[in-house]
Amino acid sequence: MIDQGPSRHRIRLVLLFIAILVLAMVVQLIRVQFGPYAPAFAAIELVIAEQVEKVEPARGLIYDRDGRLLASNIPMYYLEVEVRQLTDSSKKQIAAVLSRVLVLPFEDLSAQLLHKWVDEGQFRIRLTRLISGGKRWPIVVDQIVADVLKGFLADPEAPDLSGLALVPAPKRTYPAGWLAGHVIGFVNQKGKGYFGIEGYYDDWLVGRSITVELGYIPLEARLKPDPPAGVNLVLTIDIDIQHMVESILEQAIEDTKSESGQVIVMDPRNGEILAMASWPPLDPNNYQPWLPREERLNEEVEESEEELVINPAVAGQFEPGSTFKILTMAAALDAGVVTPDEEFIDTGMIEVGGNIIRNWDGGAWGPQTMLGCIEHSLNVCLAYVASEKLGTPLFYEYLKAFGVGQLTGIDLAGEVSGQLRTPRHPDWTESDLGTNSFGQGVSLTPIQLLTAVGAVANGGMMVQPHMVRTVVGPEGEYWPKTTILGRPISAETAETLSLMLSESLGGETHFAHVDEYTLVGKTGTAQIPTEYGYDPRWTVASFVGWGPLEDPRFSVLVRLDKPESSPWGSVVAAPVFRQIVERLVVMMEIPPDQIREKWTGGGEDG
């Protein structure tokens, strides 16, 4: 028989050892929970529990309608330090390396690393640099510098950078530079979108950040969840058309010596904006001068004297002048109070509300039809139509239906509503009825005017302008539908007025003509209001038109502010319209009138 005594003895010793170990652990737990050091351990536990990290998703990309990249992200990195991993050596080495690589003061970096952060309950800090005004800003490095620092961290023979960490901080970049800069907007150093698409869709583009507790166990630290990504946006903008429009606008600014200008190209059928150009241009890669004043103070930029209008096409109000006559005549025709052939005797002046109104040239044009009134752009005639034919309630009812004084709802940040005094306004007078009829005393933005006039081009249907064609998210694609803002006039009225405007265009200016295409349009020349009345020297010259007449595929608005070469829209703005349309019909593959007529059966076989 085998003696099992020694084996049982060893088992008893092992069990006794386990029992003593368990008892020691229990005693230690009791000491931690209730002993004299319990408050200190509780404080440490609380600090650790509060160590959380905000994980940001990659910002969504922005493309033009053909998939060409307009806004993307490039890798950048914050420099952070795990202070408990620092050694006396690494504190000096980190400060020395960063000072040389980034050309920053060694003393400032060293002071940040030597500070007693743990005593303040901070275990991880983000290194900063001093900027103007005594403010501090996080240090950000690009991929090249990051690769150098990562090489130091991985090389045991390199300077000791223990505790240094590179935290991704993607930076927004715009491959097209200033092209469509006013439309796109920009993203500041904190990742916030401003103006344009970046501002309007900021919440969509940025995705949804999540907050996670910092893991101190290596496996847990590597298992950070991915935050919901931001959506990608495909714009209605055609970058080729945008480039063409911006080039023509730039040349027009130079030729006319204008102070600024805007051009918008829209499809009146669905409200898609094909191009939106403004001068001076904006480069979203160098956005600091365009920051709002309160944000500018937090950036490393100088303070400017006045706020800049980021996108005058949606935020720059102006008195439209004679282009507004389109809406007045549309209202009168639709209400049935005038016909194209109705005669008016122009004596060169009319009194409305005690205010004498004269024509743009001060002359009297004698017997004129409504067609002649539009063709010769007669202020007196349009004031007569508004005051004697339409009357106050009906006139302003139509303007409201056209959206005058209201937001269009375009998906760009910063849109303003313009100004329209109605009889309910305390400052309204009866003379406003006369001056409003030809675009004086009322202010719109270029997008508001183009949207309202677009109803005439689109058979009486006014559609909402929009910039985004497709939204691409984690759950698939979304195609926004065309939004109808209303039907201010009938299809019959729209057709009648379009024919009138097409016929009258030859009487206004030959500069807007494009061979082999029948176009529709109206010039505008408006004085600029000041606190002392209208400026006698400067004007806003404009032109709004669309085409082709039988099947409108585009509408175009041109605005030039304070042109020196000539004050008249017929002279400076109409040629810009022609240059744009000459290229637009080719880029949009719109055949000349005769070819389209043959396709639709309207022409004879040759």
Buried (B, 14 or more C-beta within 10 A) or exposed (E): EEEEEEEEEEEEEEEEEEEEEEEEEEEEEEEBEEEEEEEEEEEEEEBEEEBEBEBBBBBBBBBBBEEBBBBBBEEBBBBBBBBEEBEEEBBBBBBBBBBEEBEBEEEBBBEBBEEEBEEEEEBBBBBBBEEEEEEEBBBBBEEEBBEEBBEBBEEEEEBBBBBBBBBEBBBBBBEBBBBBBBBBBBBBBEBEBBBBBBBBBBEBBBBEEBEBEBBEEEEEEEEEEEBEBBBBBBBBBBBBBBBBBBBBBBEBBEBBEBBBBBBBBBBBBBBBBBBBBBBEBBBBBEBBEBBEEEBBEBBEBEEEEEEEBBBBBBBBBBBBBBBBBBBBBBBBBBBEBBEBEBEBEBEBBBEBBEBEBBBBEEEBBEEBBBBBBBBBBBBBBBBBBBBEBBBBEBBBBBBBBBBBBBBBBBBBBBBBBBBBBBEEEEEBBEBBBBBBBBBBBBBBBBBBBBBBBBBBBBBBBBBBBBBBBBBBBEEEEEEBEEBEBBBBBBEEBBBBBBBBBBBBBEEBBEBBBBEEBBBBBBBBBBBBBEEEEBEEEBBBBBBBBBBBBBEBBBBBBBBBBBBEBBBBBBBBBBBBBBBBBEBBBEEBEBBBBEEBBBEEEEEEEE
